[in-house]
Amino acid sequence: MNDYSCGLMPLCGENPRVLILGSFPSVISVDKNEYYGNKHNHF
């Protein structure tokens, strides 16, 4: 059995002009299905 985490699907509009790369979302964010779902994230 593999122990690995799955992230969230990327967000993309029809004609993207900017690519923002970031780190892997936290477990809290993945559980909420939100990229910045952790209340301690100051983004």
Sequence and secondary structure as in RCSB ss.txt:
>XXXX:A:sequence
MNDYSCGLMPLCGENPRVLILGSFPSVISVDKNEYYGNKHNHF
>XXXX:A:secstr
             SS           HHHHHHT TT  TT   
